[in-house]
Amino acid sequence: MDMEAIIAENDKRLSVHEAICQERWTAILESFDKGSKRMQRIEYLLYAVIASVFFGKDMILDIIKTLIK
């Protein structure tokens, strides 16, 4: 094989590798976005649990009733 053929083959392989890595990176970023949204919901639930433990359920229910009015 001559040098030009080797360079062309390596260029082709590198281009395929870059395309595959780009697809993987896009999938990873999408996964991070989904995970971030999920973690935010879990965080809000934890705040609610902490508040209910700290203040007691009766006070939390009174606060909710006040906010709904």
CHARMM internal coordinates of N, CA and C (Angstrom, degrees):
IC EDIT
DIST 1 N 1 CA 1.4498
DIST 1 CA 1 C 1.5257
ANGL 1 N 1 CA 1 C 108.70
DIST 1 C 2 N 1.2940
ANGL 1 CA 1 C 2 N 115.63
DIHE 1 N 1 CA 1 C 2 N 136.96
DIST 2 N 2 CA 1.4566
ANGL 1 C 2 N 2 CA 117.86
DIHE 1 CA 1 C 2 N 2 CA 179.14
DIST 2 CA 2 C 1.5302
ANGL 2 N 2 CA 2 C 109.96
DIHE 1 C 2 N 2 CA 2 C -86.25
DIST 2 C 3 N 1.3025
ANGL 2 CA 2 C 3 N 116.03
DIHE 2 N 2 CA 2 C 3 N 168.79
DIST 3 N 3 CA 1.4616
ANGL 2 C 3 N 3 CA 122.51
DIHE 2 CA 2 C 3 N 3 CA -173.66
DIST 3 CA 3 C 1.5345
ANGL 3 N 3 CA 3 C 111.83
DIHE 2 C 3 N 3 CA 3 C -63.43
DIST 3 C 4 N 1.3188
ANGL 3 CA 3 C 4 N 118.80
DIHE 3 N 3 CA 3 C 4 N -37.37
DIST 4 N 4 CA 1.4653
ANGL 3 C 4 N 4 CA 121.34
DIHE 3 CA 3 C 4 N 4 CA -179.59
DIST 4 CA 4 C 1.5288
ANGL 4 N 4 CA 4 C 111.40
DIHE 3 C 4 N 4 CA 4 C -65.51
DIST 4 C 5 N 1.3113
ANGL 4 CA 4 C 5 N 116.68
DIHE 4 N 4 CA 4 C 5 N -37.88
DIST 5 N 5 CA 1.4671
ANGL 4 C 5 N 5 CA 120.28
DIHE 4 CA 4 C 5 N 5 CA 178.59
DIST 5 CA 5 C 1.5216
ANGL 5 N 5 CA 5 C 110.27
DIHE 4 C 5 N 5 CA 5 C -67.37
DIST 5 C 6 N 1.3175
ANGL 5 CA 5 C 6 N 117.09
DIHE 5 N 5 CA 5 C 6 N -39.67
DIST 6 N 6 CA 1.4703
ANGL 5 C 6 N 6 CA 121.33
DIHE 5 CA 5 C 6 N 6 CA 178.36
DIST 6 CA 6 C 1.5263
ANGL 6 N 6 CA 6 C 110.16
DIHE 5 C 6 N 6 CA 6 C -64.26
DIST 6 C 7 N 1.3233
ANGL 6 CA 6 C 7 N 116.08
DIHE 6 N 6 CA 6 C 7 N -43.84
DIST 7 N 7 CA 1.4673
ANGL 6 C 7 N 7 CA 120.25
DIHE 6 CA 6 C 7 N 7 CA 179.25
DIST 7 CA 7 C 1.5286
ANGL 7 N 7 CA 7 C 110.23
DIHE 6 C 7 N 7 CA 7 C -63.88
DIST 7 C 8 N 1.3124
ANGL 7 CA 7 C 8 N 117.64
DIHE 7 N 7 CA 7 C 8 N -42.28
DIST 8 N 8 CA 1.4692
ANGL 7 C 8 N 8 CA 121.27
DIHE 7 CA 7 C 8 N 8 CA 179.41
DIST 8 CA 8 C 1.5259
ANGL 8 N 8 CA 8 C 110.70
DIHE 7 C 8 N 8 CA 8 C -63.53
DIST 8 C 9 N 1.3273
ANGL 8 CA 8 C 9 N 116.52
DIHE 8 N 8 CA 8 C 9 N -42.85
DIST 9 N 9 CA 1.4696
ANGL 8 C 9 N 9 CA 120.91
DIHE 8 CA 8 C 9 N 9 CA 178.62
DIST 9 CA 9 C 1.5245
ANGL 9 N 9 CA 9 C 110.73
DIHE 8 C 9 N 9 CA 9 C -63.25
DIST 9 C 10 N 1.3250
ANGL 9 CA 9 C 10 N 117.09
DIHE 9 N 9 CA 9 C 10 N -44.79
DIST 10 N 10 CA 1.4619
ANGL 9 C 10 N 10 CA 120.57
DIHE 9 CA 9 C 10 N 10 CA 179.01
DIST 10 CA 10 C 1.5274
ANGL 10 N 10 CA 10 C 111.39
DIHE 9 C 10 N 10 CA 10 C -64.73
DIST 10 C 11 N 1.3115
ANGL 10 CA 10 C 11 N 117.39
DIHE 10 N 10 CA 10 C 11 N -38.54
DIST 11 N 11 CA 1.4620
ANGL 10 C 11 N 11 CA 121.40
DIHE 10 CA 10 C 11 N 11 CA 177.93
DIST 11 CA 11 C 1.5251
ANGL 11 N 11 CA 11 C 110.56
DIHE 10 C 11 N 11 CA 11 C -63.60
DIST 11 C 12 N 1.3091
ANGL 11 CA 11 C 12 N 116.56
DIHE 11 N 11 CA 11 C 12 N -42.03
DIST 12 N 12 CA 1.4617
ANGL 11 C 12 N 12 CA 121.57
DIHE 11 CA 11 C 12 N 12 CA 178.38
DIST 12 CA 12 C 1.5265
ANGL 12 N 12 CA 12 C 110.71
DIHE 11 C 12 N 12 CA 12 C -63.38
DIST 12 C 13 N 1.3217
ANGL 12 CA 12 C 13 N 117.16
DIHE 12 N 12 CA 12 C 13 N -46.37
DIST 13 N 13 CA 1.4677
ANGL 12 C 13 N 13 CA 121.47
DIHE 12 CA 12 C 13 N 13 CA 179.68
DIST 13 CA 13 C 1.5248
ANGL 13 N 13 CA 13 C 111.04
DIHE 12 C 13 N 13 CA 13 C -63.41
DIST 13 C 14 N 1.3238
ANGL 13 CA 13 C 14 N 116.55
DIHE 13 N 13 CA 13 C 14 N -40.31
DIST 14 N 14 CA 1.4611
ANGL 13 C 14 N 14 CA 120.59
DIHE 13 CA 13 C 14 N 14 CA 179.51
DIST 14 CA 14 C 1.5293
ANGL 14 N 14 CA 14 C 110.93
DIHE 13 C 14 N 14 CA 14 C -66.07
DIST 14 C 15 N 1.3072
ANGL 14 CA 14 C 15 N 117.46
DIHE 14 N 14 CA 14 C 15 N -39.41
DIST 15 N 15 CA 1.4689
ANGL 14 C 15 N 15 CA 121.31
DIHE 14 CA 14 C 15 N 15 CA 178.45
DIST 15 CA 15 C 1.5298
ANGL 15 N 15 CA 15 C 110.83
DIHE 14 C 15 N 15 CA 15 C -63.88
DIST 15 C 16 N 1.3125
ANGL 15 CA 15 C 16 N 116.70
DIHE 15 N 15 CA 15 C 16 N -41.83
DIST 16 N 16 CA 1.4736
ANGL 15 C 16 N 16 CA 120.47
DIHE 15 CA 15 C 16 N 16 CA 177.71
DIST 16 CA 16 C 1.5240
ANGL 16 N 16 CA 16 C 110.05
DIHE 15 C 16 N 16 CA 16 C -64.26
DIST 16 C 17 N 1.3220
ANGL 16 CA 16 C 17 N 115.90
DIHE 16 N 16 CA 16 C 17 N -43.17
DIST 17 N 17 CA 1.4618
ANGL 16 C 17 N 17 CA 120.81
DIHE 16 CA 16 C 17 N 17 CA 179.40
DIST 17 CA 17 C 1.5338
ANGL 17 N 17 CA 17 C 110.90
DIHE 16 C 17 N 17 CA 17 C -61.23
DIST 17 C 18 N 1.3244
ANGL 17 CA 17 C 18 N 117.58
DIHE 17 N 17 CA 17 C 18 N -43.93
DIST 18 N 18 CA 1.4601
ANGL 17 C 18 N 18 CA 121.18
DIHE 17 CA 17 C 18 N 18 CA 179.04
DIST 18 CA 18 C 1.5206
ANGL 18 N 18 CA 18 C 111.56
DIHE 17 C 18 N 18 CA 18 C -63.21
DIST 18 C 19 N 1.3209
ANGL 18 CA 18 C 19 N 117.66
DIHE 18 N 18 CA 18 C 19 N -39.35
DIST 19 N 19 CA 1.4687
ANGL 18 C 19 N 19 CA 120.84
DIHE 18 CA 18 C 19 N 19 CA 179.30
DIST 19 CA 19 C 1.5249
ANGL 19 N 19 CA 19 C 111.05
DIHE 18 C 19 N 19 CA 19 C -65.37
DIST 19 C 20 N 1.3235
ANGL 19 CA 19 C 20 N 116.10
DIHE 19 N 19 CA 19 C 20 N -42.47
DIST 20 N 20 CA 1.4688
ANGL 19 C 20 N 20 CA 120.08
DIHE 19 CA 19 C 20 N 20 CA 178.89
DIST 20 CA 20 C 1.5204
ANGL 20 N 20 CA 20 C 110.41
DIHE 19 C 20 N 20 CA 20 C -64.63
DIST 20 C 21 N 1.3270
ANGL 20 CA 20 C 21 N 117.61
DIHE 20 N 20 CA 20 C 21 N -43.49
DIST 21 N 21 CA 1.4650
ANGL 20 C 21 N 21 CA 121.42
DIHE 20 CA 20 C 21 N 21 CA 179.43
DIST 21 CA 21 C 1.5213
ANGL 21 N 21 CA 21 C 111.16
DIHE 20 C 21 N 21 CA 21 C -63.47
DIST 21 C 22 N 1.3197
ANGL 21 CA 21 C 22 N 117.83
DIHE 21 N 21 CA 21 C 22 N -37.27
DIST 22 N 22 CA 1.4665
ANGL 21 C 22 N 22 CA 121.04
DIHE 21 CA 21 C 22 N 22 CA 177.98
DIST 22 CA 22 C 1.5234
ANGL 22 N 22 CA 22 C 110.70
DIHE 21 C 22 N 22 CA 22 C -63.68
DIST 22 C 23 N 1.3279
ANGL 22 CA 22 C 23 N 117.92
DIHE 22 N 22 CA 22 C 23 N -42.44
DIST 23 N 23 CA 1.4609
ANGL 22 C 23 N 23 CA 121.29
DIHE 22 CA 22 C 23 N 23 CA 177.38
DIST 23 CA 23 C 1.5197
ANGL 23 N 23 CA 23 C 110.86
DIHE 22 C 23 N 23 CA 23 C -62.74
DIST 23 C 24 N 1.3219
ANGL 23 CA 23 C 24 N 116.83
DIHE 23 N 23 CA 23 C 24 N -43.20
DIST 24 N 24 CA 1.4703
ANGL 23 C 24 N 24 CA 120.52
DIHE 23 CA 23 C 24 N 24 CA 179.16
DIST 24 CA 24 C 1.5197
ANGL 24 N 24 CA 24 C 110.71
DIHE 23 C 24 N 24 CA 24 C -63.64
DIST 24 C 25 N 1.3236
ANGL 24 CA 24 C 25 N 117.31
DIHE 24 N 24 CA 24 C 25 N -43.11
DIST 25 N 25 CA 1.4529
ANGL 24 C 25 N 25 CA 121.30
DIHE 24 CA 24 C 25 N 25 CA -179.01
DIST 25 CA 25 C 1.5277
ANGL 25 N 25 CA 25 C 110.78
DIHE 24 C 25 N 25 CA 25 C -63.39
DIST 25 C 26 N 1.3281
ANGL 25 CA 25 C 26 N 117.07
DIHE 25 N 25 CA 25 C 26 N -40.22
DIST 26 N 26 CA 1.4619
ANGL 25 C 26 N 26 CA 121.02
DIHE 25 CA 25 C 26 N 26 CA 177.15
DIST 26 CA 26 C 1.5231
ANGL 26 N 26 CA 26 C 110.53
DIHE 25 C 26 N 26 CA 26 C -61.68
DIST 26 C 27 N 1.3141
ANGL 26 CA 26 C 27 N 117.01
DIHE 26 N 26 CA 26 C 27 N -43.31
DIST 27 N 27 CA 1.4673
ANGL 26 C 27 N 27 CA 120.93
DIHE 26 CA 26 C 27 N 27 CA 179.01
DIST 27 CA 27 C 1.5283
ANGL 27 N 27 CA 27 C 111.12
DIHE 26 C 27 N 27 CA 27 C -64.43
DIST 27 C 28 N 1.3210
ANGL 27 CA 27 C 28 N 117.27
DIHE 27 N 27 CA 27 C 28 N -38.99
DIST 28 N 28 CA 1.4626
ANGL 27 C 28 N 28 CA 121.03
DIHE 27 CA 27 C 28 N 28 CA 178.97
DIST 28 CA 28 C 1.5221
ANGL 28 N 28 CA 28 C 110.38
DIHE 27 C 28 N 28 CA 28 C -64.16
DIST 28 C 29 N 1.3166
ANGL 28 CA 28 C 29 N 117.42
DIHE 28 N 28 CA 28 C 29 N -44.22
DIST 29 N 29 CA 1.4695
ANGL 28 C 29 N 29 CA 120.56
DIHE 28 CA 28 C 29 N 29 CA 179.75
DIST 29 CA 29 C 1.5259
ANGL 29 N 29 CA 29 C 111.57
DIHE 28 C 29 N 29 CA 29 C -63.96
DIST 29 C 30 N 1.3333
ANGL 29 CA 29 C 30 N 117.30
DIHE 29 N 29 CA 29 C 30 N -39.85
DIST 30 N 30 CA 1.4635
ANGL 29 C 30 N 30 CA 120.73
DIHE 29 CA 29 C 30 N 30 CA 176.63
DIST 30 CA 30 C 1.5199
ANGL 30 N 30 CA 30 C 110.49
DIHE 29 C 30 N 30 CA 30 C -62.85
DIST 30 C 31 N 1.3206
ANGL 30 CA 30 C 31 N 116.35
DIHE 30 N 30 CA 30 C 31 N -40.01
DIST 31 N 31 CA 1.4568
ANGL 30 C 31 N 31 CA 120.97
DIHE 30 CA 30 C 31 N 31 CA 178.47
DIST 31 CA 31 C 1.5246
ANGL 31 N 31 CA 31 C 111.20
DIHE 30 C 31 N 31 CA 31 C -63.89
DIST 31 C 32 N 1.3278
ANGL 31 CA 31 C 32 N 117.34
DIHE 31 N 31 CA 31 C 32 N -40.22
DIST 32 N 32 CA 1.4588
ANGL 31 C 32 N 32 CA 121.02
DIHE 31 CA 31 C 32 N 32 CA 176.85
DIST 32 CA 32 C 1.5184
ANGL 32 N 32 CA 32 C 111.06
DIHE 31 C 32 N 32 CA 32 C -62.58
DIST 32 C 33 N 1.3238
ANGL 32 CA 32 C 33 N 117.90
DIHE 32 N 32 CA 32 C 33 N -41.11
DIST 33 N 33 CA 1.4603
ANGL 32 C 33 N 33 CA 121.08
DIHE 32 CA 32 C 33 N 33 CA 179.08
DIST 33 CA 33 C 1.5283
ANGL 33 N 33 CA 33 C 111.46
DIHE 32 C 33 N 33 CA 33 C -62.93
DIST 33 C 34 N 1.3255
ANGL 33 CA 33 C 34 N 116.40
DIHE 33 N 33 CA 33 C 34 N -44.93
DIST 34 N 34 CA 1.4639
ANGL 33 C 34 N 34 CA 120.39
DIHE 33 CA 33 C 34 N 34 CA 178.30
DIST 34 CA 34 C 1.5232
ANGL 34 N 34 CA 34 C 110.74
DIHE 33 C 34 N 34 CA 34 C -63.40
DIST 34 C 35 N 1.3192
ANGL 34 CA 34 C 35 N 116.57
DIHE 34 N 34 CA 34 C 35 N -42.09
DIST 35 N 35 CA 1.4612
ANGL 34 C 35 N 35 CA 120.87
DIHE 34 CA 34 C 35 N 35 CA 179.52
DIST 35 CA 35 C 1.5170
ANGL 35 N 35 CA 35 C 112.02
DIHE 34 C 35 N 35 CA 35 C -65.64
DIST 35 C 36 N 1.3072
ANGL 35 CA 35 C 36 N 116.91
DIHE 35 N 35 CA 35 C 36 N -35.87
DIST 36 N 36 CA 1.4658
ANGL 35 C 36 N 36 CA 120.91
DIHE 35 CA 35 C 36 N 36 CA 178.97
DIST 36 CA 36 C 1.5194
ANGL 36 N 36 CA 36 C 110.85
DIHE 35 C 36 N 36 CA 36 C -64.56
DIST 36 C 37 N 1.3189
ANGL 36 CA 36 C 37 N 116.97
DIHE 36 N 36 CA 36 C 37 N -43.78
DIST 37 N 37 CA 1.4610
ANGL 36 C 37 N 37 CA 120.82
DIHE 36 CA 36 C 37 N 37 CA 178.14
DIST 37 CA 37 C 1.5243
ANGL 37 N 37 CA 37 C 110.64
DIHE 36 C 37 N 37 CA 37 C -63.21
DIST 37 C 38 N 1.3106
ANGL 37 CA 37 C 38 N 116.29
DIHE 37 N 37 CA 37 C 38 N -40.76
DIST 38 N 38 CA 1.4618
ANGL 37 C 38 N 38 CA 120.70
DIHE 37 CA 37 C 38 N 38 CA -179.96
DIST 38 CA 38 C 1.5266
ANGL 38 N 38 CA 38 C 110.31
DIHE 37 C 38 N 38 CA 38 C -66.04
DIST 38 C 39 N 1.3114
ANGL 38 CA 38 C 39 N 117.18
DIHE 38 N 38 CA 38 C 39 N -42.65
DIST 39 N 39 CA 1.4554
ANGL 38 C 39 N 39 CA 120.69
DIHE 38 CA 38 C 39 N 39 CA 179.51
DIST 39 CA 39 C 1.5261
ANGL 39 N 39 CA 39 C 111.13
DIHE 38 C 39 N 39 CA 39 C -64.53
DIST 39 C 40 N 1.3212
ANGL 39 CA 39 C 40 N 117.62
DIHE 39 N 39 CA 39 C 40 N -34.41
DIST 40 N 40 CA 1.4614
ANGL 39 C 40 N 40 CA 120.66
DIHE 39 CA 39 C 40 N 40 CA 178.52
DIST 40 CA 40 C 1.5285
ANGL 40 N 40 CA 40 C 110.01
DIHE 39 C 40 N 40 CA 40 C -64.45
DIST 40 C 41 N 1.3235
ANGL 40 CA 40 C 41 N 117.95
DIHE 40 N 40 CA 40 C 41 N -41.70
DIST 41 N 41 CA 1.4667
ANGL 40 C 41 N 41 CA 120.69
DIHE 40 CA 40 C 41 N 41 CA 177.34
DIST 41 CA 41 C 1.5192
ANGL 41 N 41 CA 41 C 110.83
DIHE 40 C 41 N 41 CA 41 C -63.54
DIST 41 C 42 N 1.3245
ANGL 41 CA 41 C 42 N 116.90
DIHE 41 N 41 CA 41 C 42 N -42.54
DIST 42 N 42 CA 1.4616
ANGL 41 C 42 N 42 CA 120.82
DIHE 41 CA 41 C 42 N 42 CA 178.86
DIST 42 CA 42 C 1.5310
ANGL 42 N 42 CA 42 C 110.15
DIHE 41 C 42 N 42 CA 42 C -63.05
DIST 42 C 43 N 1.3249
ANGL 42 CA 42 C 43 N 116.73
DIHE 42 N 42 CA 42 C 43 N -39.27
DIST 43 N 43 CA 1.4573
ANGL 42 C 43 N 43 CA 121.16
DIHE 42 CA 42 C 43 N 43 CA 178.63
DIST 43 CA 43 C 1.5285
ANGL 43 N 43 CA 43 C 110.87
DIHE 42 C 43 N 43 CA 43 C -61.00
DIST 43 C 44 N 1.3208
ANGL 43 CA 43 C 44 N 117.40
DIHE 43 N 43 CA 43 C 44 N -44.55
DIST 44 N 44 CA 1.4648
ANGL 43 C 44 N 44 CA 120.26
DIHE 43 CA 43 C 44 N 44 CA 178.92
DIST 44 CA 44 C 1.5312
ANGL 44 N 44 CA 44 C 111.27
DIHE 43 C 44 N 44 CA 44 C -63.93
DIST 44 C 45 N 1.3229
ANGL 44 CA 44 C 45 N 116.79
DIHE 44 N 44 CA 44 C 45 N -38.99
DIST 45 N 45 CA 1.4629
ANGL 44 C 45 N 45 CA 119.40
DIHE 44 CA 44 C 45 N 45 CA 176.99
DIST 45 CA 45 C 1.5245
ANGL 45 N 45 CA 45 C 111.32
DIHE 44 C 45 N 45 CA 45 C -63.86
DIST 45 C 46 N 1.3154
ANGL 45 CA 45 C 46 N 116.54
DIHE 45 N 45 CA 45 C 46 N -39.73
DIST 46 N 46 CA 1.4650
ANGL 45 C 46 N 46 CA 119.68
DIHE 45 CA 45 C 46 N 46 CA 177.93
DIST 46 CA 46 C 1.5244
ANGL 46 N 46 CA 46 C 111.11
DIHE 45 C 46 N 46 CA 46 C -64.74
DIST 46 C 47 N 1.3392
ANGL 46 CA 46 C 47 N 117.83
DIHE 46 N 46 CA 46 C 47 N -39.30
DIST 47 N 47 CA 1.4602
ANGL 46 C 47 N 47 CA 120.33
DIHE 46 CA 46 C 47 N 47 CA 176.16
DIST 47 CA 47 C 1.5221
ANGL 47 N 47 CA 47 C 110.91
DIHE 46 C 47 N 47 CA 47 C -59.81
DIST 47 C 48 N 1.3213
ANGL 47 CA 47 C 48 N 116.36
DIHE 47 N 47 CA 47 C 48 N -41.64
DIST 48 N 48 CA 1.4654
ANGL 47 C 48 N 48 CA 120.34
DIHE 47 CA 47 C 48 N 48 CA 179.59
DIST 48 CA 48 C 1.5274
ANGL 48 N 48 CA 48 C 110.99
DIHE 47 C 48 N 48 CA 48 C -64.55
DIST 48 C 49 N 1.3155
ANGL 48 CA 48 C 49 N 116.47
DIHE 48 N 48 CA 48 C 49 N -41.69
DIST 49 N 49 CA 1.4681
ANGL 48 C 49 N 49 CA 119.85
DIHE 48 CA 48 C 49 N 49 CA 179.26
DIST 49 CA 49 C 1.5264
ANGL 49 N 49 CA 49 C 110.48
DIHE 48 C 49 N 49 CA 49 C -65.55
DIST 49 C 50 N 1.3213
ANGL 49 CA 49 C 50 N 116.87
DIHE 49 N 49 CA 49 C 50 N -44.41
DIST 50 N 50 CA 1.4613
ANGL 49 C 50 N 50 CA 120.71
DIHE 49 CA 49 C 50 N 50 CA 179.10
DIST 50 CA 50 C 1.5237
ANGL 50 N 50 CA 50 C 110.76
DIHE 49 C 50 N 50 CA 50 C -60.89
DIST 50 C 51 N 1.3250
ANGL 50 CA 50 C 51 N 116.26
DIHE 50 N 50 CA 50 C 51 N -44.12
DIST 51 N 51 CA 1.4710
ANGL 50 C 51 N 51 CA 120.17
DIHE 50 CA 50 C 51 N 51 CA 179.43
DIST 51 CA 51 C 1.5205
ANGL 51 N 51 CA 51 C 110.94
DIHE 50 C 51 N 51 CA 51 C -63.45
DIST 51 C 52 N 1.3232
ANGL 51 CA 51 C 52 N 117.55
DIHE 51 N 51 CA 51 C 52 N -41.59
DIST 52 N 52 CA 1.4641
ANGL 51 C 52 N 52 CA 119.57
DIHE 51 CA 51 C 52 N 52 CA -179.27
DIST 52 CA 52 C 1.5208
ANGL 52 N 52 CA 52 C 111.62
DIHE 51 C 52 N 52 CA 52 C -67.84
DIST 52 C 53 N 1.3239
ANGL 52 CA 52 C 53 N 117.50
DIHE 52 N 52 CA 52 C 53 N -34.19
DIST 53 N 53 CA 1.4642
ANGL 52 C 53 N 53 CA 120.23
DIHE 52 CA 52 C 53 N 53 CA 177.65
DIST 53 CA 53 C 1.5334
ANGL 53 N 53 CA 53 C 109.65
DIHE 52 C 53 N 53 CA 53 C -72.09
DIST 53 C 54 N 1.3066
ANGL 53 CA 53 C 54 N 116.62
DIHE 53 N 53 CA 53 C 54 N -41.29
DIST 54 N 54 CA 1.4649
ANGL 53 C 54 N 54 CA 120.72
DIHE 53 CA 53 C 54 N 54 CA -176.81
DIST 54 CA 54 C 1.5243
ANGL 54 N 54 CA 54 C 112.37
DIHE 53 C 54 N 54 CA 54 C -70.81
DIST 54 C 55 N 1.3310
ANGL 54 CA 54 C 55 N 117.27
DIHE 54 N 54 CA 54 C 55 N -45.59
DIST 55 N 55 CA 1.4599
ANGL 54 C 55 N 55 CA 120.82
DIHE 54 CA 54 C 55 N 55 CA -175.40
DIST 55 CA 55 C 1.5285
ANGL 55 N 55 CA 55 C 113.45
DIHE 54 C 55 N 55 CA 55 C -95.60
DIST 55 C 56 N 1.2978
ANGL 55 CA 55 C 56 N 117.53
DIHE 55 N 55 CA 55 C 56 N -22.77
DIST 56 N 56 CA 1.4604
ANGL 55 C 56 N 56 CA 120.31
DIHE 55 CA 55 C 56 N 56 CA -175.53
DIST 56 CA 56 C 1.5111
ANGL 56 N 56 CA 56 C 110.04
DIHE 55 C 56 N 56 CA 56 C 95.13
DIST 56 C 57 N 1.3221
ANGL 56 CA 56 C 57 N 115.11
DIHE 56 N 56 CA 56 C 57 N 151.14
DIST 57 N 57 CA 1.4636
ANGL 56 C 57 N 57 CA 118.68
DIHE 56 CA 56 C 57 N 57 CA -173.76
DIST 57 CA 57 C 1.5187
ANGL 57 N 57 CA 57 C 112.78
DIHE 56 C 57 N 57 CA 57 C -67.97
DIST 57 C 58 N 1.3322
ANGL 57 CA 57 C 58 N 118.86
DIHE 57 N 57 CA 57 C 58 N -32.82
DIST 58 N 58 CA 1.4605
ANGL 57 C 58 N 58 CA 119.94
DIHE 57 CA 57 C 58 N 58 CA -179.11
DIST 58 CA 58 C 1.5226
ANGL 58 N 58 CA 58 C 111.53
DIHE 57 C 58 N 58 CA 58 C -64.73
DIST 58 C 59 N 1.3186
ANGL 58 CA 58 C 59 N 117.37
DIHE 58 N 58 CA 58 C 59 N -41.87
DIST 59 N 59 CA 1.4630
ANGL 58 C 59 N 59 CA 119.72
DIHE 58 CA 58 C 59 N 59 CA 179.91
DIST 59 CA 59 C 1.5202
ANGL 59 N 59 CA 59 C 110.67
DIHE 58 C 59 N 59 CA 59 C -68.42
DIST 59 C 60 N 1.3255
ANGL 59 CA 59 C 60 N 117.52
DIHE 59 N 59 CA 59 C 60 N -37.86
DIST 60 N 60 CA 1.4659
ANGL 59 C 60 N 60 CA 121.00
DIHE 59 CA 59 C 60 N 60 CA 178.02
DIST 60 CA 60 C 1.5264
ANGL 60 N 60 CA 60 C 110.09
DIHE 59 C 60 N 60 CA 60 C -63.29
DIST 60 C 61 N 1.3297
ANGL 60 CA 60 C 61 N 116.99
DIHE 60 N 60 CA 60 C 61 N -42.69
DIST 61 N 61 CA 1.4682
ANGL 60 C 61 N 61 CA 120.18
DIHE 60 CA 60 C 61 N 61 CA 178.59
DIST 61 CA 61 C 1.5293
ANGL 61 N 61 CA 61 C 110.74
DIHE 60 C 61 N 61 CA 61 C -62.97
DIST 61 C 62 N 1.3374
ANGL 61 CA 61 C 62 N 117.17
DIHE 61 N 61 CA 61 C 62 N -39.23
DIST 62 N 62 CA 1.4699
ANGL 61 C 62 N 62 CA 119.99
DIHE 61 CA 61 C 62 N 62 CA 177.22
DIST 62 CA 62 C 1.5300
ANGL 62 N 62 CA 62 C 110.90
DIHE 61 C 62 N 62 CA 62 C -63.61
DIST 62 C 63 N 1.3266
ANGL 62 CA 62 C 63 N 117.45
DIHE 62 N 62 CA 62 C 63 N -40.98
DIST 63 N 63 CA 1.4622
ANGL 62 C 63 N 63 CA 121.36
DIHE 62 CA 62 C 63 N 63 CA 179.02
DIST 63 CA 63 C 1.5264
ANGL 63 N 63 CA 63 C 110.19
DIHE 62 C 63 N 63 CA 63 C -63.75
DIST 63 C 64 N 1.3338
ANGL 63 CA 63 C 64 N 117.13
DIHE 63 N 63 CA 63 C 64 N -44.06
DIST 64 N 64 CA 1.4557
ANGL 63 C 64 N 64 CA 121.37
DIHE 63 CA 63 C 64 N 64 CA 178.99
DIST 64 CA 64 C 1.5234
ANGL 64 N 64 CA 64 C 110.90
DIHE 63 C 64 N 64 CA 64 C -62.20
DIST 64 C 65 N 1.3279
ANGL 64 CA 64 C 65 N 116.70
DIHE 64 N 64 CA 64 C 65 N -43.40
DIST 65 N 65 CA 1.4623
ANGL 64 C 65 N 65 CA 119.75
DIHE 64 CA 64 C 65 N 65 CA 178.40
DIST 65 CA 65 C 1.5179
ANGL 65 N 65 CA 65 C 110.88
DIHE 64 C 65 N 65 CA 65 C -61.96
DIST 65 C 66 N 1.3383
ANGL 65 CA 65 C 66 N 116.84
DIHE 65 N 65 CA 65 C 66 N -39.13
DIST 66 N 66 CA 1.4564
ANGL 65 C 66 N 66 CA 120.46
DIHE 65 CA 65 C 66 N 66 CA 179.10
DIST 66 CA 66 C 1.5275
ANGL 66 N 66 CA 66 C 111.08
DIHE 65 C 66 N 66 CA 66 C -66.04
DIST 66 C 67 N 1.3143
ANGL 66 CA 66 C 67 N 117.11
DIHE 66 N 66 CA 66 C 67 N -39.86
DIST 67 N 67 CA 1.4647
ANGL 66 C 67 N 67 CA 120.75
DIHE 66 CA 66 C 67 N 67 CA 179.98
DIST 67 CA 67 C 1.5155
ANGL 67 N 67 CA 67 C 112.41
DIHE 66 C 67 N 67 CA 67 C -69.16
DIST 67 C 68 N 1.3115
ANGL 67 CA 67 C 68 N 117.29
DIHE 67 N 67 CA 67 C 68 N -32.71
DIST 68 N 68 CA 1.4630
ANGL 67 C 68 N 68 CA 121.09
DIHE 67 CA 67 C 68 N 68 CA -177.63
DIST 68 CA 68 C 1.5192
ANGL 68 N 68 CA 68 C 110.58
DIHE 67 C 68 N 68 CA 68 C -72.83
DIST 68 C 69 N 1.3240
ANGL 68 CA 68 C 69 N 118.10
DIHE 68 N 68 CA 68 C 69 N -33.98
DIST 69 N 69 CA 1.4846
ANGL 68 C 69 N 69 CA 121.30
DIHE 68 CA 68 C 69 N 69 CA -177.26
DIST 69 CA 69 C 1.4512
ANGL 69 N 69 CA 69 C 111.79
DIHE 68 C 69 N 69 CA 69 C -62.09
END
COOR INIT
IC SEED 1 N 1 CA 1 C
IC BUILD
